[in-house]
Amino acid sequence: MSRQAGLFTTLHHLVAAHLAWVDRCSRTRPRMVLGGSLLLILVSLVSLLTLRFETDIFRLFPADRPALRLLLDSLEWSGGARDAYFLLEGEPDQLPAAAEQLAEKLRALQVDGAPGFKRVVYRIYEESEAQKFVDLVAFAARHPAAFVPLDDLPALQARLTPPAIDQALDQLTVQLAGSIGASAVALSQADPLGLRDLILPRLKAGSQALDLDPDSPYFMSRDQRVLIMIAEPAQPVQQMAFARKLVAGINQAREGAVVQISCAGAHISAVIDEAAMKANILACIGSSLLVVTGIFFAMYRTLWPTLMIPLFVSLGVITALGSAGLLVSSIHIISFAFMALVIGLGADYSIHLYDRFHWERTRGASTDQAISLAVADTGQGLFIAAASTALPFLAMAGAEVRALSELGLLVGRGVLFTLYANLFLMPLLLRRIDTGKRCYHPLPSLGLAGLWRFAGRHAGLLLCCAALLVVLFGLFARNSSFDVELKNLQPQHSEAFRAQELVAQHLNLAPKSMLVAVDGASQAEVLQHNQAVASLVGGLAANGSLQAWSNLGQTMNSHADQQAMVAQLPPSTGVATQLQRQLHAKGFSVAAFEPYLQHLQAGSLGQLLDDDVIIKQLSASPLRSVVERHLVQDQSGWHALTYLYFKPGQLQPADLVRDLGAALPAARVTGTDLVSQELLAAVRNSAINGIGLGSLLVLVLLVVQLRSLAGIGVALGPVLFGIVAMLGTMALVGMKFNFMNIMVLVTIVGMGCDYGMHVRHRCHGVDADQQGEAFVQAGRSILLSAVTTIAGFGSLALTDYGAMASIGQAANLGIFFTALAALVLVPAALNHAVFRR
């Protein structure tokens, strides 16, 4: 124990010696300090210019998790990561015309002299693909056993009977007598028996991921209120220069529209919201800086130190970002937003240093003496406080969750750089503006003198009440919950959020969905394994666990199903003979129907088609999305996809994963619930590691500074009270933890120790009759620091961005309760007999 005590004493002396060196440098080598500061800023700015800012929310989380990896893969396969989606909302009679106008503008949109989009679609099939659609119908009508659902076999059999053939030709006569277009005539000649009525609904359903109106030629919701348009950009939208110009063109194309037009897409949405996000973030930083400097000036009534606060904070932010640029190539824009926290934290150090300087000057100390006491004595508390705040953040720099890693890296460094900016540059400023003749008046006590006396008289009562409150808040905290919805982290008024709400309200097949992927080296392999998935999922649908599901096997029949149907169909030649006879009888030109008749006479109704033949025909048709949604080939091989749609509570994702693992271990599964569970596990592990390591480092620092169990208990008391009270209050008001605000616990561990330690540091070793005065000076700094920190976090709490707002709201609760405990309970503890001993 004596060896450990000696080590801690040595570390304490090293901190004191280091601060004495800082004070000596600022006093004897001011030019070197200024030159070094300018050089550091210059190097940081150069590094900052190489740093990229990203806006894709998925990049905040580890992409190596199975469910998230499959989700990102599916976005690439489906085009969701690259395509732009336009949601037109308005009256049903306005939507088609508005879509046509928007499509014309988008097709004409130019970026750097080249078309901005490769294709723009909003119909089930475009008129330019009419012949391809006719070819598909002709193929399906010749081979209905490959496309008609097995359950519709009786209906197909009925269509091939002589009375049904006669009725079909009568309907065809009526249609041809009317004014139908060339495309309708071609469809009638390709399918005179009208078998497409049994085939197309199945194919259309398989080609659509949304609940669309089956009778509309457009991508129209069933309630006719929303129409979807899909546009494929000519270049990857990850190229930000192209994407920004494309978005400018999109905004221009939407001007003057008679309907509401929202634009979405994984990357397009990020670009559209980028300007709003930047404006929001800058407004947060600017407002918090304004509030902080306003509070400082209102208390101290001195201009130059007030104006220097933005300089110190800016220096800390720039050097933090610049040094981060040496380690990483990009920073997420959300991570940058958290630099607003550095404003509140950085201003704390200015307040503590200047308040101590002002207090010493009022007591008759010279300028140099007051500065030295502020830097060397108060600086010890600031150094330990900054380290105890920064180290828990820096402990998160190695977290696998990028959101927490970047947050820890930037805020931890920002705190340290801001501390040193104050320690080196504040003395230079004070020596410059303080002539020695300036009169310093005592600062207001802000009621802290009375609070010290009250805490001294009722120390035991206050400590007992605090213990009861901790128990009470702890009981409430047991009801804390975690919000796993990623969409709640987005800006609530952004286009991306609105687009999600529109889809959920008008177009979703069900509130929740999942995706199953089967991977393999060949098409035949994945299709064979996909049958096992279809069998399992079909069983779930049969017992009511699904609202809907989609699989390539649902849009075309397997070999076995085709055999079952062909065995019960009439001979193809007989149907051909009957059809030819009826065409003659009703006066049709048989030559117009010769291709169809020839295939029937060749026995097409009885042919069994291989999967690759059917897939090839579908891929060449306007309904190619039937295949594109369910079968994908990329550099890694083939992937067969199955989509599941269900209501909350209808299907347990964990049960599906378990059953799939038993039936087909190689199958991959994703869904919002599974992704959220993976992210929750990653965030929880990172947070636990960060809090654990940060708490350990804070404890070491407190031992170095305070070197007594009673002192450590006094410093940690506000942390315990603040965290438990924060958790209990959050549960009471219905505020949930999420993937971002969980890091507030790390913040409170570091910052909470600061407040209690400052009071204990100033009052320890002071005569009993002077402790009240020392508490007033330290308490005033803590009170102002808490207010400025709340202002820094408060700017986040008022943002539209859910991730940042949740951090600001939770942190402000923690800071308020921690500061309250430091100002009320620490004086009570210092006056209590147990702690005095």
C-alpha positions in Angstrom: 0.0 0.0 0.0 2.8 2.4 0.8 4.3 1.8 -2.6 1.0 2.6 -4.3 0.6 5.7 -2.1 4.0 6.8 -3.1 3.2 6.3 -6.8 0.0 8.4 -6.5 1.9 11.1 -4.7 4.5 11.1 -7.4 1.8 11.4 -10.1 0.2 14.3 -8.1 3.5 16.1 -7.9 4.1 15.5 -11.7 0.7 17.2 -12.4 1.7 20.1 -10.2 5.1 20.4 -11.9 3.5 20.3 -15.3 1.1 23.1 -14.5 3.9 25.1 -13.0 5.8 24.7 -16.3 2.7 25.8 -18.2 2.5 28.9 -16.0 6.2 29.6 -16.5 6.0 29.3 -20.3 3.1 31.7 -20.6 4.9 34.2 -18.3 8.4 34.0 -19.7 7.9 32.9 -23.3 4.7 34.5 -24.6 6.0 34.6 -28.2 6.8 31.0 -28.2 3.3 30.1 -26.9 1.6 32.3 -29.6 3.8 30.9 -32.3 3.2 27.4 -31.3 -0.5 28.0 -31.1 -0.6 29.5 -34.6 1.5 26.6 -36.0 -0.8 24.1 -34.4 -3.8 25.8 -36.0 -2.2 25.9 -39.4 -1.3 22.2 -39.3 -4.8 21.4 -38.1 -6.4 23.4 -40.9 -4.3 21.6 -43.5 -5.3 18.3 -42.1 -8.9 19.4 -41.9 -9.0 20.2 -45.6 -8.3 16.5 -46.3 -11.2 15.3 -44.2 -14.5 14.2 -45.8 -17.9 14.6 -44.1 -20.4 11.8 -44.7 -24.1 11.8 -44.3 -25.1 8.1 -44.8 -26.6 7.0 -41.4 -25.7 3.3 -42.1 -22.1 4.2 -42.0 -22.4 5.0 -38.3 -22.7 1.3 -37.4 -20.6 -1.8 -38.0 -21.4 -3.3 -41.4 -19.9 -6.7 -40.6 -23.0 -7.8 -38.7 -25.0 -10.5 -40.7 -28.4 -8.8 -40.7 -27.0 -5.3 -41.4 -24.6 -6.7 -44.1 -27.5 -8.4 -45.9 -29.6 -5.2 -45.6 -26.9 -3.2 -47.2 -26.4 -5.9 -49.9 -30.1 -5.8 -50.6 -30.0 -2.1 -51.1 -27.3 -2.5 -53.7 -29.1 -5.4 -55.4 -32.5 -3.7 -55.5 -31.1 -0.3 -56.5 -32.3 1.3 -53.3 -28.8 2.5 -52.6 -28.5 4.2 -56.0 -32.0 5.0 -57.3 -34.1 8.0 -56.6 -37.7 7.5 -55.6 -40.3 10.2 -56.1 -43.5 10.0 -54.2 -46.3 12.1 -55.7 -49.1 12.8 -53.2 -52.4 14.4 -54.3 -55.8 13.9 -55.8 -56.2 10.7 -57.9 -57.1 12.6 -61.1 -54.1 14.9 -60.8 -51.4 12.2 -60.2 -51.0 10.7 -63.7 -50.6 14.1 -65.4 -48.3 15.4 -62.7 -46.2 12.2 -63.1 -45.9 12.7 -66.8 -44.8 16.3 -66.4 -42.2 15.3 -63.8 -40.9 12.4 -65.9 -40.4 14.7 -68.9 -38.4 17.2 -66.8 -36.3 14.4 -65.2 -35.6 12.8 -68.6 -34.5 16.2 -69.9 -32.4 17.0 -66.8 -28.7 17.7 -67.7 -25.7 17.5 -65.4 -22.5 18.8 -66.9 -24.0 18.5 -70.4 -25.0 14.9 -70.0 -28.4 13.3 -69.0 -28.8 13.1 -65.3 -30.9 9.9 -65.3 -30.6 6.7 -67.3 -34.3 5.8 -67.0 -37.4 7.2 -65.4 -40.4 4.8 -64.9 -43.8 5.2 -63.2 -45.9 2.7 -65.1 -46.2 -1.1 -64.8 -44.7 -1.1 -68.3 -43.9 1.8 -70.7 -45.4 2.2 -74.1 -42.0 1.8 -75.6 -41.9 -1.8 -74.2 -45.4 -2.7 -75.5 -44.0 -5.4 -77.9 -41.9 -7.0 -75.2 -45.1 -7.2 -73.1 -46.9 -8.8 -75.9 -44.1 -11.3 -76.3 -44.3 -12.2 -72.6 -48.1 -12.6 -72.8 -47.8 -14.8 -75.9 -45.2 -17.0 -74.2 -47.2 -17.3 -71.0 -50.5 -18.1 -73.0 -48.7 -20.9 -74.8 -47.3 -22.3 -71.6 -49.9 -21.6 -68.9 -48.8 -24.5 -66.8 -45.6 -22.6 -66.0 -47.4 -19.5 -64.7 -51.0 -20.2 -63.6 -51.1 -20.9 -59.8 -51.8 -24.5 -59.0 -54.9 -23.4 -57.0 -56.3 -21.9 -60.3 -56.1 -25.2 -62.2 -59.9 -25.5 -62.3 -60.2 -22.1 -63.8 -57.6 -22.9 -66.4 -59.3 -26.1 -67.3 -62.6 -24.2 -67.7 -60.9 -21.7 -70.1 -59.9 -24.5 -72.4 -63.4 -26.0 -72.9 -65.3 -25.4 -76.1 -68.0 -23.2 -74.4 -65.3 -21.1 -72.8 -63.4 -20.8 -76.1 -66.6 -19.7 -77.8 -67.3 -17.1 -75.0 -63.7 -15.8 -75.2 -64.0 -15.2 -79.0 -67.3 -13.4 -78.5 -65.6 -11.0 -76.0 -62.8 -10.6 -78.5 -65.3 -9.6 -81.2 -66.8 -6.9 -79.0 -63.3 -5.6 -78.2 -62.2 -5.4 -81.8 -65.4 -3.7 -82.7 -64.5 -0.9 -80.4 -61.7 1.6 -80.7 -58.8 -0.3 -79.1 -55.1 0.4 -79.8 -52.6 -1.6 -81.7 -51.1 -2.9 -78.5 -54.5 -4.3 -77.4 -55.0 -5.9 -80.8 -51.6 -7.5 -80.6 -52.4 -8.8 -77.1 -55.6 -10.3 -78.3 -53.9 -12.1 -81.1 -51.2 -13.4 -78.8 -53.7 -14.6 -76.2 -57.2 -15.1 -77.9 -58.4 -17.2 -74.9 -57.7 -14.5 -72.4 -55.4 -16.7 -70.2 -53.5 -13.6 -69.2 -56.2 -12.9 -66.7 -55.0 -15.9 -64.7 -51.3 -15.1 -65.2 -50.6 -11.4 -65.0 -52.0 -10.7 -61.5 -49.5 -13.2 -60.1 -46.6 -11.7 -62.1 -47.5 -8.2 -61.2 -47.7 -9.1 -57.5 -44.3 -10.7 -57.7 -42.7 -7.7 -59.3 -43.9 -5.2 -56.7 -42.5 -4.7 -53.2 -45.4 -2.4 -52.2 -49.2 -2.6 -51.9 -50.1 -1.2 -55.3 -53.4 -0.9 -57.1 -53.6 -4.1 -59.3 -56.0 -2.3 -61.8 -53.9 0.7 -62.4 -51.2 0.9 -65.1 -49.2 3.1 -62.8 -47.2 2.5 -59.6 -50.3 3.7 -57.7 -51.3 3.0 -54.1 -54.5 1.2 -53.5 -56.1 4.3 -52.1 -55.1 6.3 -55.3 -53.4 9.0 -53.1 -49.7 8.2 -53.8 -47.9 7.5 -57.1 -44.3 6.3 -57.1 -41.7 7.1 -59.7 -38.3 5.4 -59.9 -35.3 7.1 -61.6 -31.9 5.7 -62.0 -29.1 8.3 -61.9 -26.6 8.3 -64.8 -23.6 8.2 -62.3 -23.2 6.8 -58.8 -24.8 9.2 -56.4 -21.9 8.5 -54.0 -20.0 11.0 -56.2 -21.0 14.1 -54.2 -20.2 16.7 -56.8 -22.6 14.9 -59.3 -25.2 14.2 -56.6 -25.4 17.8 -55.5 -25.9 19.0 -59.1 -28.5 16.3 -59.6 -30.4 17.3 -56.5 -30.3 20.9 -57.7 -31.9 19.7 -60.9 -34.5 17.6 -59.0 -35.5 20.6 -56.9 -35.9 22.7 -60.0 -38.0 20.0 -61.7 -40.3 19.8 -58.7 -41.1 23.6 -58.8 -44.6 24.5 -59.7 -46.0 21.0 -59.3 -49.7 20.8 -58.5 -49.1 17.8 -56.2 -46.7 17.2 -53.3 -43.5 15.6 -54.4 -41.1 13.9 -52.0 -37.8 12.4 -53.0 -36.1 9.5 -51.3 -33.3 7.0 -51.7 -30.4 5.9 -49.5 -27.9 8.4 -50.9 -30.1 10.9 -52.6 -32.0 11.6 -49.3 -28.6 12.2 -47.6 -27.7 14.8 -50.2 -31.1 16.5 -50.1 -31.0 16.7 -46.3 -27.3 17.7 -46.2 -27.9 21.4 -46.5 -30.6 21.4 -43.9 -28.5 19.3 -41.6 -25.5 21.6 -41.9 -27.6 24.6 -41.3 -29.1 22.9 -38.2 -25.7 22.0 -36.9 -24.2 25.4 -37.4 -27.2 27.0 -35.8 -26.7 24.7 -32.8 -23.0 25.6 -32.5 -23.7 29.3 -33.0 -26.5 29.5 -30.6 -24.7 27.6 -27.9 -21.6 29.8 -28.3 -23.8 32.9 -28.1 -25.4 31.7 -24.9 -22.1 30.7 -23.3 -20.4 34.0 -24.0 -23.6 35.9 -22.9 -23.5 34.2 -19.6 -19.8 34.8 -19.1 -20.2 38.5 -19.9 -23.3 38.9 -17.6 -21.4 37.6 -14.7 -17.9 39.1 -15.1 -18.6 42.3 -17.1 -15.3 42.1 -19.0 -15.2 42.2 -22.7 -11.8 40.8 -23.8 -12.0 37.5 -21.8 -15.6 37.1 -23.1 -14.4 37.5 -26.7 -11.6 35.1 -26.1 -14.0 32.2 -25.2 -14.9 31.6 -28.9 -11.2 31.7 -29.8 -10.3 29.1 -27.2 -13.3 26.9 -28.2 -12.5 27.2 -31.9 -8.9 26.3 -31.3 -10.0 23.2 -29.4 -12.5 22.2 -32.2 -10.1 22.9 -35.1 -7.2 21.0 -33.5 -9.5 18.1 -32.5 -10.8 17.8 -36.1 -7.3 18.3 -37.5 -5.7 15.7 -35.3 -8.6 13.3 -36.1 -7.9 13.9 -39.8 -4.4 12.3 -39.3 -6.1 9.1 -38.1 -9.2 8.8 -40.3 -10.1 9.9 -43.8 -13.8 10.8 -43.1 -16.0 12.0 -40.3 -19.8 11.6 -40.2 -21.6 14.8 -40.1 -23.5 13.7 -37.0 -20.2 13.2 -35.2 -19.2 16.7 -36.1 -22.5 18.0 -34.6 -21.4 16.8 -31.2 -18.6 19.3 -31.2 -21.3 21.6 -29.8 -20.6 19.8 -26.6 -17.0 21.1 -26.6 -18.3 24.6 -26.4 -20.0 24.0 -23.1 -17.2 21.9 -21.7 -14.5 24.3 -23.0 -16.2 27.3 -21.5 -16.0 25.6 -18.1 -12.3 26.0 -18.0 -12.4 29.7 -19.0 -14.9 30.3 -16.2 -12.9 28.4 -13.5 -9.6 30.1 -14.5 -11.1 33.6 -14.7 -13.2 33.3 -11.6 -10.2 32.2 -9.6 -8.1 35.0 -11.1 -10.8 37.6 -10.3 -11.3 36.3 -6.8 -7.6 36.5 -6.0 -7.4 40.0 -7.4 -10.2 41.1 -5.1 -8.1 39.7 -2.2 -5.2 41.9 -3.1 -3.0 39.5 -5.2 -1.0 41.0 -8.0 -1.7 40.0 -11.6 1.1 37.5 -11.8 0.2 36.0 -8.4 -3.5 35.7 -9.3 -2.6 34.1 -12.7 -0.2 31.6 -11.1 -2.7 30.6 -8.5 -5.4 30.2 -11.1 -3.1 28.0 -13.4 -1.1 26.1 -10.8 -3.8 25.6 -8.1 -7.2 25.7 -9.8 -5.4 24.2 -12.8 -4.9 21.0 -10.9 -8.6 20.6 -10.5 -9.1 21.5 -14.1 -6.4 19.1 -15.3 -7.9 16.2 -13.4 -11.4 17.3 -14.4 -10.6 17.5 -18.1 -8.8 14.2 -17.9 -11.7 12.6 -16.2 -14.0 14.0 -18.8 -11.8 13.3 -21.8 -10.6 9.8 -20.9 -14.0 8.2 -20.8 -14.7 9.7 -24.3 -11.3 8.6 -25.6 -11.9 5.1 -24.2 -14.8 4.9 -26.7 -12.4 5.7 -29.6 -11.8 2.0 -30.1 -15.5 1.1 -30.1 -16.7 -1.0 -33.0 -19.7 1.3 -33.4 -18.5 4.2 -35.5 -21.0 6.7 -34.0 -19.5 6.1 -30.5 -15.9 5.9 -31.8 -15.9 9.2 -33.6 -17.8 10.9 -30.8 -15.2 9.7 -28.3 -12.3 10.7 -30.6 -13.6 14.2 -31.3 -15.0 15.2 -27.9 -12.2 13.7 -25.9 -9.6 15.5 -28.0 -11.6 18.7 -28.1 -11.8 18.8 -24.3 -8.1 18.4 -23.9 -7.1 20.9 -26.6 -9.6 23.4 -25.2 -8.1 23.0 -21.7 -4.6 23.7 -22.9 -5.8 26.6 -25.0 -7.1 28.2 -21.8 -4.1 27.3 -19.7 -1.6 28.8 -22.2 -3.5 31.6 -23.8 -5.7 33.0 -21.0 -2.7 34.1 -18.9 -1.3 36.0 -22.0 -4.6 37.8 -22.4 -4.9 38.6 -18.7 -1.4 40.0 -18.5 -2.2 42.1 -21.6 -5.4 43.7 -20.3 -4.7 43.8 -16.6 -2.5 46.9 -15.9 -2.4 46.3 -12.2 -4.4 49.5 -11.5 -7.7 48.0 -12.4 -10.1 47.7 -9.5 -11.7 44.3 -9.0 -15.0 44.2 -7.1 -16.2 41.0 -5.3 -18.5 38.9 -7.5 -22.0 38.1 -6.4 -22.3 34.9 -4.3 -25.5 33.8 -6.2 -26.9 32.6 -2.8 -24.1 30.1 -2.4 -23.0 31.5 1.0 -26.5 30.9 2.4 -26.5 27.4 0.8 -23.2 26.6 2.5 -24.7 27.6 5.9 -27.9 25.7 5.3 -26.0 22.5 4.3 -23.8 22.8 7.4 -26.8 23.1 9.7 -28.8 20.2 8.1 -26.0 18.0 6.8 -27.4 14.7 8.1 -31.0 15.5 6.9 -29.8 16.4 3.4 -27.7 13.2 3.1 -30.6 11.0 4.3 -33.0 12.7 1.9 -30.5 12.2 -0.9 -30.2 8.5 -0.1 -34.0 8.2 -0.2 -34.2 10.0 -3.5 -31.5 7.7 -4.9 -33.6 4.7 -3.9 -36.8 6.3 -5.3 -35.2 7.2 -8.6 -33.6 3.8 -8.7 -37.0 2.2 -8.5 -38.3 4.4 -11.4 -35.1 3.6 -13.4 -36.1 -0.1 -13.5 -38.7 0.9 -16.1 -36.1 2.4 -18.4 -36.5 1.2 -22.0 -34.5 1.3 -25.3 -35.8 2.7 -28.6 -34.5 0.4 -31.4 -36.3 2.3 -34.2 -33.5 3.8 -36.4 -36.0 6.1 -38.1 -36.4 8.0 -34.8 -32.8 9.1 -35.1 -33.5 11.0 -38.3 -34.6 14.6 -38.7 -38.4 14.5 -38.0 -39.2 17.0 -40.8 -36.7 15.7 -43.4 -37.8 14.4 -46.8 -36.5 11.0 -46.0 -38.6 10.8 -42.9 -41.7 12.1 -44.7 -41.1 9.5 -47.5 -41.0 6.7 -44.9 -44.2 7.9 -43.4 -45.9 8.1 -46.7 -44.8 4.5 -47.6 -45.9 3.2 -44.2 -49.3 4.9 -44.5 -50.2 4.2 -48.1 -48.0 1.5 -49.6 -46.6 -1.0 -47.1 -47.9 -4.5 -47.5 -47.5 -4.8 -43.7 -45.9 -2.8 -40.9 -42.9 -5.1 -40.7 -40.8 -7.1 -43.2 -38.0 -9.5 -43.4 -35.7 -10.8 -46.1 -34.2 -14.3 -46.5 -31.3 -14.7 -48.9 -29.9 -18.0 -50.2 -26.4 -17.7 -51.7 -24.6 -20.0 -54.1 -22.2 -20.4 -57.0 -24.9 -21.2 -59.6 -28.4 -20.3 -60.4 -29.6 -23.9 -60.3 -28.0 -24.3 -56.8 -29.7 -21.3 -55.2 -33.1 -22.1 -56.8 -32.9 -25.6 -55.5 -32.2 -24.3 -51.9 -34.8 -21.6 -52.4 -37.5 -24.3 -52.6 -36.7 -25.2 -48.9 -37.1 -21.6 -47.9 -40.4 -21.4 -49.9 -41.6 -24.6 -48.1 -40.9 -23.2 -44.7 -42.3 -19.7 -45.4 -45.3 -21.2 -47.0 -46.1 -23.1 -43.8 -45.8 -19.8 -41.8 -48.3 -18.1 -44.2 -50.7 -21.1 -44.0 -50.8 -20.9 -40.2 -51.4 -17.1 -40.2 -48.0 -15.9 -39.2 -47.6 -13.7 -42.3 -49.6 -11.1 -44.0 -47.9 -11.7 -47.4 -44.7 -13.2 -48.8 -42.9 -13.1 -52.1 -40.6 -15.7 -53.6 -39.6 -16.5 -57.2 -41.4 -19.8 -56.8 -44.6 -17.9 -56.3 -44.4 -16.3 -59.7 -43.6 -19.4 -61.7 -44.3 -23.1 -61.2 -41.7 -25.7 -60.4 -41.2 -28.8 -62.5 -43.4 -30.8 -60.1 -46.2 -28.3 -60.2 -46.1 -28.1 -64.0 -46.3 -31.9 -64.2 -49.4 -31.9 -61.9 -51.1 -29.3 -64.1 -50.2 -30.7 -67.5 -51.6 -34.1 -66.4 -55.0 -32.6 -66.0 -55.1 -30.3 -69.0 -56.8 -31.3 -72.3 -54.6 -32.2 -75.2 -53.0 -29.2 -76.8 -53.8 -30.3 -80.3 -57.5 -30.7 -79.4 -57.6 -27.1 -78.0 -55.9 -25.9 -81.2 -58.4 -27.6 -83.4 -61.4 -26.3 -81.4 -60.0 -22.7 -81.5 -59.3 -22.8 -85.2 -62.8 -24.1 -85.9 -64.4 -21.4 -83.8 -62.3 -18.6 -85.4 -63.5 -19.7 -88.9 -67.1 -19.9 -87.6 -67.0 -16.3 -86.2 -65.3 -14.8 -89.3 -61.9 -14.1 -87.8 -58.8 -14.2 -90.0 -57.1 -17.3 -88.9 -53.8 -16.1 -90.2 -53.7 -13.4 -87.6 -53.7 -16.1 -84.9 -51.4 -18.6 -86.7 -48.4 -18.2 -84.4 -50.5 -19.1 -81.4 -52.2 -22.0 -83.2 -48.9 -23.4 -84.4 -47.5 -23.6 -80.8 -50.7 -25.3 -79.6 -50.5 -27.8 -82.4 -46.9 -28.5 -81.4 -48.1 -29.4 -77.9 -47.1 -26.3 -76.0 -49.8 -26.8 -73.4 -48.2 -30.0 -72.3 -44.5 -28.8 -72.4 -42.5 -28.7 -69.1 -40.2 -25.7 -69.0 -36.9 -25.4 -67.1 -36.5 -22.6 -64.6 -33.8 -20.9 -66.7 -36.1 -20.8 -69.7 -38.9 -19.1 -67.7 -36.4 -16.7 -66.0 -34.9 -15.7 -69.3 -38.3 -14.9 -70.8 -39.3 -12.8 -67.7 -35.9 -11.0 -67.7 -36.5 -9.8 -71.3 -40.0 -8.5 -70.5 -41.3 -5.2 -68.9 -42.0 -7.4 -65.8 -38.3 -8.1 -65.4 -38.5 -6.9 -61.8 -40.1 -10.2 -61.0 -36.7 -11.7 -61.5 -34.7 -8.7 -60.3 -36.4 -8.7 -56.9 -35.9 -12.4 -56.3 -32.8 -13.5 -58.1 -29.5 -11.5 -58.2 -26.1 -12.2 -59.6 -23.0 -10.2 -58.5 -19.3 -10.8 -58.2 -19.8 -13.1 -55.2 -22.3 -15.4 -57.0 -26.0 -15.9 -57.1 -28.6 -14.9 -54.5 -32.2 -16.0 -54.3 -34.4 -13.7 -52.2 -37.6 -14.2 -50.3 -39.6 -11.4 -48.8 -41.9 -11.7 -45.7 -44.5 -9.2 -44.5 -46.2 -9.3 -41.2 -47.7 -7.4 -38.3 -46.0 -6.8 -35.0 -46.4 -9.9 -32.8 -47.6 -12.0 -35.8 -44.1 -13.5 -36.4 -41.2 -13.8 -34.0 -38.0 -13.1 -36.1 -35.9 -15.2 -33.7 -38.1 -18.2 -34.3 -37.7 -17.8 -38.1 -33.9 -17.5 -37.8 -33.9 -20.7 -35.7 -36.1 -22.7 -38.1 -34.1 -21.5 -41.1 -30.9 -22.4 -39.4 -32.1 -25.9 -38.9 -33.5 -26.3 -42.4 -30.9 -24.4 -44.4 -27.9 -23.3 -42.3 -26.4 -21.2 -45.2 -29.5 -19.0 -45.4 -29.1 -15.3 -44.3 -31.9 -13.3 -42.8 -32.4 -9.6 -42.2 -35.1 -7.2 -41.0 -35.5 -4.1 -39.0 -35.9 -6.0 -35.8 -32.8 -8.2 -36.4 -30.7 -5.2 -37.5 -31.8 -3.3 -34.4 -30.9 -6.2 -32.2 -27.5 -6.4 -33.7 -26.9 -2.7 -33.4 -28.2 -2.8 -29.8 -25.7 -5.6 -28.9 -22.8 -3.7 -30.6 -23.8 -0.4 -28.9 -24.3 -2.1 -25.5 -20.9 -3.7 -25.7 -19.2 -0.5 -26.7 -21.0 1.5 -24.0 -20.3 -1.0 -21.3 -16.6 -1.1 -22.3 -16.4 2.7 -22.5 -18.2 3.2 -19.2 -16.2 0.5 -17.5 -12.8 1.7 -18.8 -13.7 5.3 -18.4 -14.8 4.8 -14.8 -11.6 3.0 -14.0 -9.5 5.8 -15.4 -11.6 8.4 -13.5 -11.1 6.5 -10.3 -7.3 6.5 -10.9 -7.3 10.2 -11.5 -9.4 10.8 -8.4 -7.0 8.8 -6.3 -4.1 10.8 -7.7 -5.8 14.1 -6.9 -7.6 13.4 -3.7 -5.7 10.5 -2.1 -8.3 9.6 0.5 -11.4 7.4 0.5 -13.5 10.2 2.0 -12.4 12.6 -0.7 -13.1 10.1 -3.5 -16.5 9.4 -2.0 -17.3 13.1 -1.9 -16.3 13.4 -5.6 -18.2 10.3 -6.7 -21.4 11.1 -4.8 -22.7 13.6 -7.3 -22.1 11.1 -10.1 -24.1 8.4 -8.4 -26.9 10.8 -7.6 -26.9 12.4 -11.1 -26.9 9.1 -13.0 -29.7 7.5 -10.9 -31.8 10.6 -11.0 -31.3 11.0 -14.7 -32.4 7.4 -15.3 -35.4 7.7 -13.0 -36.6 11.0 -14.6 -36.2 9.6 -18.1 -38.4 6.6 -17.2 -41.0 8.9 -15.5 -41.3 11.2 -18.6 -41.2 8.4 -21.1 -37.8 9.3 -22.5 -36.0 6.3 -24.0 -32.4 5.4 -24.5 -31.3 4.9 -28.1 -28.2 4.0 -30.1 -26.8 7.5 -29.6 -27.8 8.9 -26.2 -26.5 5.8 -24.4 -23.1 7.6 -24.4 -24.5 10.2 -22.1 -23.7 7.9 -19.2 -20.0 8.1 -20.2 -20.3 11.9 -20.2 -21.9 12.1 -16.8 -19.2 9.8 -15.3 -16.5 12.1 -16.5 -18.2 15.5 -15.9 -20.0 14.5 -12.7 -16.7 13.9 -10.9 -15.5 17.4 -11.9 -18.1 19.2 -9.9 -17.6 17.3 -6.7 -13.9 17.3 -7.0 -13.7 21.1 -7.6 -15.6 21.8 -4.4 -13.6 19.3 -2.4 -10.3 20.5 -3.9 -11.0 24.2 -3.0 -12.3 23.4 0.5 -9.8 20.8 1.5 -6.9 22.0 3.5 -8.6 25.4 4.1 -9.3 26.7 7.6 -12.9 26.0 8.8 -13.7 29.7 8.9 -12.6 30.1 5.3 -14.3 27.1 3.8 -17.5 29.0 3.2 -15.7 31.6 1.1 -13.8 28.9 -0.8 -17.1 27.1 -1.5 -18.7 30.3 -2.9 -15.8 30.7 -5.3 -15.8 27.1 -6.4 -19.6 26.8 -6.4 -20.0 29.9 -8.5 -17.7 28.4 -11.1 -19.6 25.1 -11.0 -22.9 26.8 -11.3 -21.9 28.9 -14.3 -20.1 25.9 -15.8 -23.2 23.7 -15.4 -25.3 26.5 -17.0 -22.9 26.9 -20.0 -22.7 23.1 -20.4 -26.4 22.8 -20.4 -26.5 25.5 -23.0 -24.1 23.5 -25.1 -26.1 20.4 -24.8 -29.4 22.3 -24.9 -28.6 23.5 -28.4 -28.6 19.8 -29.4 -31.8 19.1 -27.5 -33.7 21.7 -29.6 -32.6 20.2 -33.0 -34.8 18.4 -35.4 -32.4 15.6 -35.6 -33.6 12.8 -33.3 -30.1 11.4 -32.6 -28.7 14.8 -31.4 -31.9 15.9 -29.6 -32.0 12.7 -27.5 -28.3 13.3 -26.4 -29.0 16.9 -25.5 -32.2 16.0 -23.5 -30.6 13.1 -21.6 -27.4 15.0 -20.9 -29.1 18.1 -19.6 -31.0 15.9 -17.0 -27.7 14.3 -15.9 -25.8 17.6 -15.7 -28.6 19.3 -13.8 -28.9 16.6 -11.1 -25.1 16.2 -10.9 -24.5 19.9 -10.4 -27.4 20.1 -7.9 -25.8 17.3 -5.9 -22.4 18.9 -6.0 -23.7 22.2 -4.8 -26.0 20.8 -2.0 -24.8 17.4 -1.0 -21.0 17.9 -1.2 -21.2 20.9 1.3 -23.4 18.7 3.5 -20.8 15.9 3.3 -17.9 18.2 4.0 -19.7 19.5 7.1 -20.7 16.1 8.3 -18.7 14.6 11.1 -18.1 11.3 9.3 -16.5 12.9 6.3 -14.5 15.4 8.3 -12.9 12.5 10.0 
